[in-house]
Amino acid sequence: MDLNSLENKLNTMGGLRESSTPFSPSSQPLNSVATASNPFVERAAGRAAGGSGGAVQPVSVTKKINQITDEDVNSYSDKAIPNWKELQSIYEGQWNKEKEKFQTHLKANFAALVERFASGKQELFQLVAPERREKLYVEAFLELFESGYAPHVGDVERIANKRVRKLYITLPNNYSSIY
């Protein structure tokens, strides 16, 4: 996951404006109070309203210590770092939102298969996810379907130069195929 996608996820969880994360190049100082969902806020709201007048740039991780300006120090000295449990709960909350969307998509695909009276082995979804997160999506898929549907994950394929795993279920024979 790149830094921009992490910032976007933190923004959506904390209900922040797109440009208000403390780690993005276009971030602005925040005027809110630290919460469990957004611990990265100013403690001194007065300084956030004043400041240098322009957008505050984050300190580069490759910048040498003696090159960090006083403005960098002032803009980040009042930032609160969340404890491990808080940050873990933020990440878990974000995953739960993604998981709910994913499972909703699976349910919609399942409903489409049932509407057309599909039977036998059916492809339910083509999973295109980073390899490190693939296990989470597979677990979310498997927890939706009981063993009677024989849920299973296909082998890794390359489609449009992307790593894809197909998610399958088996549906019972429909009424028209019974004699």
N, C-alpha and C positions, 0 to 999 in steps of 0.2 A: 504494500500500500504506500503510495507516495504521500508527501506532506500535504499537498493540496486536498486530496481526498479525505485525509484525516481531519483537516481543518473544516471541511464542509460537513463532515459527520458531527464534529463537535458543535458546529454552528446550528445544525438542525436539532440536535439534542437540547442545546441551551437556549434555543429560540433567539439566537443572536443575528444581527445583520451579517450579510455575507462578508463585509470588509472589516468586521470588528474582532477577529481572532488575534490573539497576541502574537501568533507565529507567522502570520502572512505579511508579505512585503507592504501591503496597503492597509495594515491595521491601524486603527485609531484607539486612543485610550478609552477605557470604558467608564461609565458613570454609574454603574450599578453595584449592588452588594453581592458578596461572594455567597454562592449557594452550592448545594451538592451537585446540581446539574451544570453549574458554570463557576468553578472555583477560580478562574483566571480573570480576576477583576481588580481594579484599583481599590486600595483601602482609603486613599485620600481623594475624594471626589472633587475637591476644589482644584487640585493640581491637574486633574483630567480636563476640566473646563478651561483652564489657562493654558499652560504649556507653551510650546514654540509656535503654535498657530497652524502648522501644517500637519501632514500625516506623519506619524511616528514610525520609523523603520525599525524592524527588529534587529537585534545584534546578530551578526552573522556568526555561525559556529566556526568559520575558518578565520575570523578576524583575530589578530593577535591582541593580547591583553593591553598592551601599551597603545593600541590604536583605537580602543573603545572610547567614545566621546562622553562628555559629561551628560549630554542629552540622552544617550543610551542608558546611562546609569540612572538618571532621574526617571525615565519612562518605565523602567523595569524594576526599580528598587521597591516599589509598593505592590508588585504583583504577588498574589498568593499562590503557592504551589499546593495542590491538593495532596492529601495523604494517599497512600497506596490503595486503600479500600475504596475511597471516593472515586479515584480514577478508574479502578476496576469496575465499579458499579456504572460509571458513565459508559465504558466500553460494552459492558454486558447489556445495558439498556439499548444501546445502538444495535447490537446484534439481535436483540429480541424484536426490534422494529423491522429489521431486514428479514428475519426469520418469518415474521407474520406476513409480510408482503409475499415472500417466496411461497409459503404454504397456501396463501390465498390464490396465487397464480396456479399452483398445482390443483387446487380444488376446482378452479374454473376449467382447466384442461380436462380434469376428470369428468366434470359435468358435461362437457362437449362430447366426450367419448360415449357417455351413457345416453345422451340425447340421440345419437346416431346408431344406437344399439350395437356398438362395437363388441367384439368377442375375441378371445384368445390373447396372445401376447400383443400389447400395445405400447408404443412409445408415448410417454406422458410428457417428457420435458427433455430439452437438450441443455445440460448444465455447462455453462462457460463461466468458470470462477478461478481465481488464483489457486494454485495447488495447495497453498497453506490453509485456505479456507474451505477447500472442497469437502473435507471431512465433516465440517459443521453443516453444510448444505445436505450432504448425504444422510446424516443423522436426522435432520429436520424432515427429509423425505420419508425415511423409514418409520418415523414415529407417527406419520399420518395413516399409513396403510397396515392393516393387520396381515398376518401371514397368509390368509386365504387368497389375497390378491397376488401373492408371490412377488413382492416388490424386489427389484434387483437393479443393479447399476451395471451398465455396459462398460466395455473396455475403453481406454482412452483412444480417441480418434483425432485427426487433424482436419478441421473444416475451416476453410478460409484462413488458413495459417493460425488458427486458434485451437487450443487444447479443449476438447469437448468430451463429456461423458453423457451418454443417453440414459435416462431413467425410465425403466419399464415397469408395467404392472400386467397381470394376467386377469382378464375379465371372463366371467362364465359365458357359456354358449347362450345366444339370444333365442327368443321363442321361435323364430322362423327356421332355425337350423335343427330343431327337434322334430323327429318324424313320428 
